[in-house]
């Protein structure tokens, strides 16, 4: 099927952004793994897979429209040097991707390419409701509890998930060395839900009210 040249050009611009995001997420996930931040590594690896799937869908659509995918000119990537800058750079990338998706969707409406529009609308939903939303929450969480607590809580809660999830009983603290920053003077319970993990200490939330955690 011979496609609209304007739409094909817009898709190639989106492809450049998805390839850059994919490379950036890949580098960041490997950096997290090297630093021992396994939960961040797993989450960013998930983002890498999503960007790869977006790029694959865009390539398939360009080929269907008898265009030529441009794999040689990806957008610039921005590699962070620490966790806050890495999260911020990834968030900025998602903002740029969302902006370009909205422009491309508008173009598809104008050129009456409704199938391409629907594909891009789904990618926009992924970008805004999954990637961007999660990154914004992590940055907010760092501002709320501080970077040190944020990084410590990731390792601690990961262990609670695997060790205490089936034990619905008061716990004073976990005795493992890397959980020591989370020792408390009062008993607390671990509440496990499919979408989030919340530590509750008596009538008060431990540390701060953390509604969504890095451990998710």
Beta strands, then each sheet from edge to edge (+ up, - down):
strand 1: 189-192
strand 2: 197-201
strand 3: 204-205
sheet 1: 1+ 2- 3+
end
